[in-house]
Amino acid sequence: MSEEAWWLPLHEAEREQDGRGRELQRLPLQAHVAQCDDGDVGPALAIHPADPAGQEVLQTQRRLDLGHPHLKWIALLLFTQCFLYKGTNFGLILDIGVKVTPDRLVSIIILTLAVWRFTRGELQFPTLGKVGWYMLLFALICTVSSYTMGTGPDVLYRLFDFNYNPFVIFLLAKSIPHSRKKLEFFSYAFLAVGAYLAINGVFERWGPHALVWPKYILDPSVGIQFGRTRGSFASSEALGQALTLSFLFYAVYAARLKGIKLCWAYLIILVTSAVIYATNQRSAWVSFGLCLVLLAITKTEMKRIARSLVAVALLAFLGGVGTHFSFWDTTLFSRRQNTVSYRKVNNLTNLEMAKANPIFGVGFGNFRSAWPKYFPSIPGSDIRDLDDGNHNTFTGLFAEVGLVGLLPYLMIFYYMFRVGLRVYSKGEGFEREFSLVFLLVVSIYIFGGNFSDYRSGQFFNTTLFLLFGTVAGIEAHMASATHQSAEELWSGRLESDVEPLRWDKLTSSEANATYHGASKLPIAEGFQSDRIWYRALPS
């Protein structure tokens, strides 16, 4: 066979290499190549001699994973958002006119890093698309509402946690090129966070208390719902939802592990289930149960774990093992009816606000100051005030920003389900299961949002839009023009004659690639057209 050049669409090559156990990393360097027409694409590419004599050249490459700095910072953001800083003396808080907590400081670093890399041409943001414009519109409406309705400066924190930061995280997650390594990194981040929350929850509930960290968890004056297992959130509801989310990722990985790692995964799953029960939080229980039921009926490897836990839960319920979840005694769902009454009055008040101000609402963040004017008189109700705040994300938004704010927000969830279902139906393996996890997270967010105001839930909002951006990136990867079946291109002599790709040890801090051999390869045109150049060795 004479020496030939084979052009293979990038995504086909990536998929084929993943199937062979080697990860082929994409080189998002089109802009750089356009500026350097000499084929020099920097440290992401190196040309090595195929034999000692240096007569033939072989291309070795890896993707400069431009998202890696952001991946690590996003993982740190998830961890820092698990803690309560206000009134706890935990963590360093910078006061620069506004109070910058560690989690918000990490968010600012992420944004600054993104802008810096964008100006250097190392990061390319995707087009917003319809959902991106809905998110931007919703953020703009909430911002204008808060400042025109006289909400006050304190609402800036809620805008940052509910609107600005999730939007930035969505764009970054979508802009980082899709790869299995990216999915694994995010998954490992949730596994680590879940292990900490579960183990710490055991210490909080069953002891020893000396091992509980941080110590404000044991302080009854900090946070809410003291007496239940609250974790570092100082909120049993927030802890329950975070543990349910981490359980989903442990279920994904338990279906793939063997040996000691599988035992560890099963142990954490059991501990996570026990701590979710110890939260004594109905919304967390229902969210966890909903995930178990849906996983049990889906055609994935996770169904075996879900069915086992459903069976254990039913045996515990019928056997009367739990004091709050027993067939032979009153369950948690029939207790604490005062909270049910509160939410009923809360929703009626929100609807009264919305009826009086259907278009623009009473102003983003104005619930606490506006509720006395719209508080309904309900005969026989023992709820006399709403000083505990709003407990419904959706009716709360309807009351505060009206239809102009609620409709774009609901459209965002419509696109979440649409994107998630498309990836789930078309994807395979890890991509399909990751999209299923995303769909379940969206479902429990919507369910829980009817009983809590998630506008102040930094961790859940960041998680939701991080997963959304990641799954949207998977869909964009699938829908690209070069993502098609490559069986014919990889059949026959191409598969046997092309030298296997080797990992290049170069790092981003090193100088530009060195070219060896007799010729300099004309690769610029190939990268501009989003293709990878392979050089077949002579027979």
N, C-alpha and C positions, 0 to 999 in steps of 0.2 A: 504494500500500500504506500502510495506517495504521501508526502507530508501535506496535510490539509488543515484548514481552519474551520472549525465548527461553531456556528452561532446558535446558542440555545437560550430561549426566553428565560429570564431571571427566575421567575416564580416556579417554573417547571423544574429548573435545576435545583432550587432550594427544596422543593417538595421531594424530589427524587433522592437527594442527599440525606434528608431527614429520614426517609424510609430505609436507607442503608446504614443508619446509625452514625452518620457523620453530619455535623451541622454546617451547612454552607451559609455564611453570613452575607447579607446583601451590602453592597457598597453605595450608600446614598451620597455620591460625590459628583452628581451631574453638573452642578454649578461650578465646582472647582475645575472639572475637566473642560468646561466651556471656556474658562479663563486661561487654562494652560493647555495649549493645543499640541504639546509635545508628548502627550501620553503620561506625564508625571502626575500621578494622583496621590502622592504622599505616602505615608506609612501604612496605609491600608492594603497596599499591593506590593508584592515583590516578585521579581523574575529570577528563578534559580536554574542553574545548569542541570540538565537531566542526566549527564554522565560526567566523569572526572575531566574529560577532555574539553568540556564546555562547548561541544559542537551543536547540541540541541538545547533549547530553552523550554522551561516548563513554568506555567503560571501557578503560583500559590497565593491564596488570598484568604482574607477573613473580613467580616464587616467590622469597621470601627464602630462599636456599639455606642452610637452617639447618645443613646438614652441612658447609658449606665450611670452617669452622675445623677441624673434625675431619678432613676429607679431607686438609688440608695437614699436620696433625700426624701422621696415619697414614702419609702418604708419607714424612715425616721419620723416623718410627719404622722403616719398612722399610729406609731407608738406614743408620740408626745400627745396626741389627741385623746389618749386613754385616761388622762389625768385631769384632776380638778385643781386649778391654780388660785382662783379667787377665794380669799379668806382662809387659805390653808398654810401659807408660808412655805409652800412646796415649789421649788424651781425659782429661777431668777426671772423677775418681771422688770422689763425696761419701761420707765415712765418718760416718754418723750412728747408729752402733751396728751397722748393716748397711751394706754397701758398695753405693752407688747409682751404677751406670754410666750413661753418657749415654742408652743405649737404654731403660733402666728409668726414668730420669728423664722421658723423653718419655712413657712409658706412664703414669706418675703424673700428668703434666700432662693427658694425654688423659682420664683418669678424673676428675680434678678439674674439668676443663672440662665434662664430661658432667653431673656432679652439679650444677654451678652453673647450667647451661642448663636442666636438668630442674626445678630449684627455681623458676626464672623462667618456667616454662611454655613455653620455646622448644624443648624437645626432649621427644618422647614415645617411650618405649620400647615396642616391640611386646610382645604376650603371648609368654611363653616357648615355648608349644607343647610337644609331647612331646620333641622333640630338645633344647630348652632345658632341660627338667627332667632329661633324661639327662646333659647337660653339667654341670648344677649338682650332681646326685647324684654324678657321677664326681669332681668337684673336692672335694666334701665327704668322700667316702670316702678319697681320697688324703691329704687334710689330717689327718683323724682317724687314719689309719693311721700317718702319719709321726710324730705326736705321742704316740700310745699305745704304739708299738713302740720308742721311744727312738732314733729316727733321728739326732737332733741338729739344730742350727740351720742347718747348711749346706744342708739339703734345702729351706729356704725359697726359695732361688733357683730351684731346679728346679720347685717348685710354682708360682712366679710365672710362669716361662717356659712351662710346659707346661699349666697349668690356669687360673690367674686371668686372665692377659693375653689368651690366645686367646678366653676366654669374653666378656670385655669387648669385644674387637674384633668378635666375632660379633654381639653385641647392637647395637653402634653401626652396623655396616655394614648390618644389617637395618633399623634405625630411620631411617636417612637415606632420605628419599623416593626412590623409583626414578626415574631419568631417564637419558637417553642421556649427558648431561653427566657424571653420576656414574660410569658405566662407562668413559667416555673418560678421566676423571681418574685412576682407578685404573690403567687400561691405560698411560697415559703415565708413571705412576710406575714401573711395572715396566720400561717401555722405557728409561727413564733409568738405572735401577739396572743393567739388563742391558748397556747400552752401556758403563758404567763398568767392570763386571766383565770384559767381553770385551776391551776395549782394554787394561786393566791386566794381564789375563792374557797378552796378546801381549807386553807389555813384560817380564813376569816370565819367560816361556818363551824368547823369542827376542831380547829386548833392545830398546833400551838399558835397562839396569837402573837408570840414573839417573832414569828417568821412573816407576819403580815407586813407588806410594804406597798405603798407608804403608810405611815401610821395614822394619817388623818382618816383612813377608812374606819377606824374604831372610835372616832370622835362623833358623838351624837349631835354636836352643834354644826357639823359640816355636812353639806349636801342634804339629801332627802331620803325618805323611806328607811330610816335607821331601824334596825331590828331584823331586817331582811339582809340577804347577801347582796351587797352593793358593788363590791370591787372598787377599783381605782376611779371609776366614774362617780362614786358616791351616789349612785342611782341604780336601783335593782332593774328598772326597765331598760336602761342603756346597757347594763351588763348582760342581761338576758339576750338582747338582740345581737350584741357583739359576739357572744358565745355561739348563738345559732349560726351566725355567719361563718365563724371559724370551724364549726362542726362540718359545714358543707365542704370546706377544703380538705379537712381530714378524711371525709368520706371519699373524696376523689382520690386521694393518695393511698388510702388503705386498700383500695381495689387494685393497686399496682405494686404494693410492697410485699416483701417476703422476709422471713427470718425475724431477727431482733427488731428491725424497723417496723414490721407489721405489728409486733407485740406492743411496741411503744404507741403506735397509732391507735390500736384498740384501747389501750389504757387511757389515753387522753380523751378518746370519744366517750368512754364510760364516765370519766371524771367530769367532762363537760356536761354530759346529760344530768349528772347528779347536782352540779352547781346551778344549772338552769332550773331544776326543780327547787333548789334552795332559795332562789330569788323570790319565790312566792308571788310571782308576777303573772297575771292571767294573759296579758298580751304576749309575753315571752313564751309561755307554755303553748298558746295556740299557734304562734309562729313556728315554733319547733315542731309541733305536731303536724302542721301543714306541710312543712318541708319533708318530714318523714313519709307522709302519705304519698306526696307527689313523687318522691324518689322511689318509693316502693312499686309504683306502677309504670315508671319510665323504663325504656329499654337501654339501660346503662349498667355498668359494673357496680354502681353504687346501690342498686336495688337490694342486693343481698344484705348489706349492712343495715339499710333502712328497714327491711322486713324483720330482721332480727331485733332491732330496737323497738319496733311496733309490738312484736310478740312479748318482749320483756315488759313493756309498759302496760299491756293488757293483763298480763299475769299479776303485776304489782297492783293494778287497779282492782282486779277481782279478788286478790288475796288480802287486800286491806293493809298493804305494807306501809303506805304513806298516810300521814295524818291529814293532808290537804287534798289527796287524790285517791279516794277509796270508794268502792261500790257500797260499803257498809256504813259509811258515815257521810256527813255533809262535806262537799268539796269546796275548794277555794272559789269556785264560780258562784256559789250561793252565799258567800260571805262578803264582808266589806261592801254592803249595798250603798253605803254613803258615797263611795266613789262613783258608783253607777249613777246615782242621783245627781252628783256634781256635774258629770259629763252631759247628762240630759239637759240640765239648766244651762250649762256652758254652750251647747249647740243651739239651744233656743235663743240665747242672747246673741250669738253670732248671726243667726238668721235674721233677727230683728235689726241688727246693724246693717246687714246686707240689703234688707228690704227698704230701709230708709236711705241707703247710699249704694244703689245697685251697680253703678257704673265705676266709680272711683274709690268707693269704700271710705272708711273713716281715717285712713292714713296708715301706712306700714309702721307697725310697732305701737299703735295707739290703743290697743285693746285695754290695757290696764287703766288708762285714764278715761276711756269711753264707756266701759261696761255699765257703770251705775245708771247712765241715761237710758239704757236699753234693757235693763234687768227685768225679766218677766215676773209677774206675780202668779205663782203656781200654788193653788190651794193644797194644803197637806204636805208641802215640801218643807224640809228642814234646812234647806240650803238658803242662807241669807246673804251671801256675798260670793264673789269670784276672786278673792284675794290670792288664791293659789295659782292664778294665771290661766291662760288658755290651754286646753288639752285636746285640740283637734287642728291638725295642720291645714286641712282643706277648707273647713268652714271658717277657720281663723283667717286664712288668706282671702276668702270671699268677703268677710267682714271688713278687712283692712285695706285691700286693694281692689275690691270689686271684680266685675267681670273682665275688665281690661287686664287684670293681673292673673286671675284664676285660669282663664282659658289658655293663655300661652303655657302656663305651668302644667295643665292637663295634657296639652299637646306634646310636651316633653316626654311624659310617661307613655303616650301613644307610640312615639317613635322608639322608646326603649323596648317596648314589647315587640314592635315590628322588626327592629334590628335583631333582637335576641332570638326571635322565632325563626328568622331567615337563616341565621348562623347555625342554630340548632338543627334545622331541617337539612341543611346542605353540608354541614361540617362533619368531621370524623374524629374519633379518638378524643384527644385532650381538648381540642378546640370545641367539640360538641359538648363535652361535659362542662367546660368553662362557661359556655353560653348558658347551659342549664343552671349553673350556680348563679349567674347573673339574673336570669329570669326569676329564680326563687328569691333573690335579694330584693328585686323590684316588688315582688308580691308581698313580702313581709314588710317592706317599707310602706306600701300603700295601706296594708292592714293596720300596722302600728300607728300610722299617721292619723288614723281616725280616733285614736285614744290618747295620743300625745302630740305635743307641738315639736316637731323635729327641726324647726328652724334654728334651734339652739343646740342641736345634736351634731357637733363638728365631725365626730368619727363616722357616723352613719352617712352623713351627706358626702363626705370625702370618698368613702368606700363606694357608695352608689355610683358616683360619677367617674371614679377611677375605673370601675368595672365596665361602665357604659362606654367610656372612651376606648378601653382595650378591646371590647367586643366589636365596636364600630371599626376599629383598626383591622380586626379579623375579616369583617365583611368587605372592607375596602380591598384587602389583600385578595380575597376570593373573587371580587368583581373586576379586578384589573384585567386589562386587555390581554396580558400575557399569561394569565392564570388559566390554563387549560390542560387537557390530558396530554401527557408527554410520553406515553408508552411507545409510540412509533419512533420518536426522536431518540429514545434511549435503547432501542432494540439493536440487535446485530452488532456490527463492528464498532459502533460508537461506544457501547458499554464496555467492550473488551479492549478497545485500542486506546482509549483516553486514560492517561495516567491519573490515579486517584488523587483527589485534592489533599493537600497537607496543611496543617495549621501553621501559619506564619507567626513567629514569636515577637514580631515587632509590636511596639506599643505607641500610643499616640504622642508620647513625649520624645520619640526618636526622630531622627532626621528623615528626609525623603528617601524613598525606596532606592535601592541600588540595582542596576540592571546588569545582568551577566549574560555572556554568550555573544554570538556574532551579530545579532540583529536586535533592533529596538522595535517592540511590538506596537502596531498602530491601534491602540485600544480606545482612544478618545471617542471615536464615533460609536463604538459599541456601548460605552457607558451612557453616552448621551441618549441613546435609544433604549436604555434600560435593559441591556442584554449583556451577557457574560461571554467572553471570548475563550474558547478552549483550543488548545493546540494539540493535535493528535501526533503521537510519536511515529516515526517511520518504521515500517515492518522490516 
